Amino acid sequence: MKTKKNQVYNEFSNNLPEPTEKFSDLLKEQPAQRIEGYVTKGTVTDIKRGYVVVSVGLKSEASIELSEFKNEEPKVGDIVDVYVEHYENADGSMVASRERAKREEVWKDIEGQIASGKPIMGEIVDRVRGGYTVSLLGGVQAFMPSSQLDAGPVRDFNSIMNTPMEFKIIKIDRVRSNLIVSHRAVLEGDRESRKNEVLSKLRVGDVMDGIVKNITDYGVFIDLGGIDGLLHITDISWKRVGNPADVYKVGQSVKVKIINFDYETSRVSLGVKQLEGDPWSNLERFKIGDRHTGRVTSLTDYGAFIDLDSGIEGLAHVSELSWTKKSVSPAKMLSIGQEVQVQILDIDTEKRRISLGLKQCQANPWLDYANKHKVGEIVEGEIRNITEFGIFVGLTPDMDGMIHLSDLDWAKSGEEAVKAYTRGQMVKVKILEIDVDKERISLGVKQLTNDTVAESLGSFKKGDVITATVSEVQSDGITVDAGGVKGFIKSSDLSRSKTEQKPERFAVGEKVDAKITGIDSAARTLMLSIKAHELDEEKKIVKEYGSADTGAVLGDILGGVMEKKAKPKK
């Protein structure tokens, strides 16, 4: 059985066609297939019709466009690196690229530099959305976000375009050939090393040269060549500095003194005024009451700063600028750089403050007016302003006197009397008071006439019964007029009967009889009571018509009297 099977197998084997390729040749081709996707060396075998034919030792050759050999002059026999993309395409030809081989070589160099930690040279070639396009070694394109250009803002972008500079790769994607780079990381790395070097050499009291890097409202940041220091606004000058930008500009060179630094926090405090002597240490030349000529250096809402000497400034408060202009802005009276004469009012060496006055160097118009006019004198002026508490009358071109509302009329209230006056109106007034120290002149209008109310008030006595006319009905009582004198009857005094103690039962114009219970000379008012008058009348009736011994009831007595009064006389 086995013999027959072997015989059939041999006959089948003998009838098979002879193989065209030997097994040994197939084994040789296995390494060739593994070069696909890698860079390998090849030999230029021919150059024709814009193509360079390259053989890598396999049965097929690759035709590469001559344009891929940039800056090269290939010749037959040259050994070049090519990237095998496909070992064999549909036509049986090998597909290879010289340009990609060069790119792979660049990528290897890039990866080598990344491994070494060294920065890579490149140039910014374009500005794109969100950042910049950077060309690295061999023309490899990378992206740099805007935030990775520099630690601070870059004002002149054109100055860095196409300029060789160092970059650090912060992210790499070899599959997608994406690179993200940073120039800021290179600067910060260099800065950190320089910073540590500078810090190790810093000493309080050292004088250094720096460059103004940034200016804020509170001071100036100075680059000391690897580390930034803060020059606070109070350390710029012994004089007052309103805004650091008025003194320095970004990029300006400045000499500074180290006044303090903290190695752990890397904070360095700088000073410029410390390079000079402290002018406040010698104030013997200044005395209270002395007059000096100074220059206006700064103007604020509350006053003017005036330079008396190098580094010594004093403040003239707005109230000390003029004898008469109290609510005028200092900027409307003075200007920066103007020379003025001032008087020293106060010196506080501990707080380093000098108080100055400008008006003290001028004639005092209030004193001059007091020398020319006396209390009780009658003058005339124009109404310049009317306020809720009085009327201001112009006495001189720069001076006003005031009529208080209470000094307008003897009889009327101030709120009522002021309605008769308007701005621009000429009025005659009497001088009531001249206070030079308080810079105030009090005037009066009612004092031009006799006090009729006081005269009338003097004719009344407590306990008198008068007839008055109701002039106003209020919730707590009624106001009456007693021949030009005001009186007031409170609710509880409107009647002896509680049910009739209601102000609303009275009408304006109605006449009432009331007893004077008090006289308020200051308020110029009579205090009246209808209730007290009624009680007095009852006592009179009881005394005249009744007796305690009769046992008669008060109602019976009053009733009888009223009935008797009601009967007509014969």
Secondary structure, 3 states (H helix, E strand, C coil): CHHHHHHHHHHHHHHCCCCCCCHHHHHHHHHHHCCCCCEEEEEEEEEECCEEEEECCCCCCEEEEHHHCCCCCCCCCCEEEEEEEECCCCCCCEEEEHHHHHHHHHHHHHHHHHHHCCCEEEEEEEEECCEEEEECHHHCEEEEEHHHCCCCCCCCCHHHECCCEEEEEEEEECCCCEEEEECHHHHHHHHHHHHHHHHHHCCCCCEEEEEEEEECCCEEEEECCCCEEEEEHHHCCCCCCCCHHHCCCCCCEEEEEEEEEECCCCEEEEECHHHCCCHHHCCCCCCCCCEEEEEEEEEECCEEEEEEECCEEEEEEHHHCCCCCCCCCHHHHCCCCCEEEEEEEEEECCCCEEEEECHHHCCCHHHHHHHHCCCCCEEEEEEEEECCCEEEEECCCCCEEEEEHHHCCCCCCHHHHHHHCCCCCEEEEEEEEEECCCCEEEEECHHHCCCHHHHHHCCCCCCCEEEEEEEEEECCEEEEEECCEEEEEEHHHCCCCHHHCCHHHCCCCCEEEEEEEEEECCCCEEEEEHHHHHHHHHHHHHHHHCCCCCCCCHHHHHHHHHHHHHCCCC
